[in-house]
């Protein structure tokens, strides 16, 4: 049986519940926030605006111009309010650039330039120019970013061949460059020339272990960007030491198995190009320790299709020609691998492929002995490769 409750008691109960419901009493409206989605760090180059302030009598604070910091604020005022470009199209971001020698101090300096201080809860990407990393360590430039609780550790880190601030520009209306950079890293299923996104969490791990690593390099031109190879960060120093090409990045992705798609382009004896499209790819790395000697054996296997053939004199759908094509692709991949190994072992002496991970898992005792000088050890370790590429189909060819 249901017990009858008088209406006045029911009203009192409902009023009490409403009063006790938790509310966001300390929240701030989105319109009152100045959210930045991207950061660019360059070697110091004060902007024309900063120089104008000085000419007009600005009494600046004590500083040295060592870096130039650009933040990409989105939205400018509110999500429903856009600024206009010269062409009259809506622009959904605003880049603000300032120079100094402390990232935190520069972040606070934005408060004397803008009506709202910037906050980093939704930071997506950090781009650092190679020029800045020739002068300063990654750890120095990102120390505040790693310590700031407002910034998510999932933010991605990139390098820039030219000015990093140029990578946060676009001439496409409605496009936010920081969001575009983040989205471009998802195209790994189409090409193996793109690295997996490198997060602040990974940066912290590599910095503490002093492991060398590579970061996706960006080239910008006419407000357009391209993922163009990678930059090498030396683990024991934290400085940028050189670049890898797009093909070398693709090869590294194949060696360590970070490949969801992509292709291998080679040339036959007549100099005609043939292209192998990767359907699936597997990499198996084994390390062997005998006394103080370390060696590696890597097995690479793939199924794919011969998707493009520029030689009309050869029908690769025939068994003997198919095997010939597979051999061409295997030999070409081995040459690419040998070139990358020579560059990482002898030229830069930096294990940016991930061989140290295999050793640390399979033989922790040996890893403990060599981890503090791993790049030096890696430079002289023999690595043997076994490559098997199988052509399973020829696309929609009627041959």
Helices and strands as residue ranges (DSSP letters): H 7-20, G 30-32, E 34-43, H 48-55, E 67-73, E 83-84, E 90-91, E 94-100, H 103-109, G 110-112, E 118-119, E 125-129, H 130-135, H 138-147, E 156-160, G 164-168, H 177-184, G 185-189, H 200-209, E 213-221, E 224-233, E 240-244, H 246-255, E 263-267, E 273-290, E 293-309, H 319-342, I 343-347, H 355-362, H 364-370, G 371-373, H 374-378, E 382-393
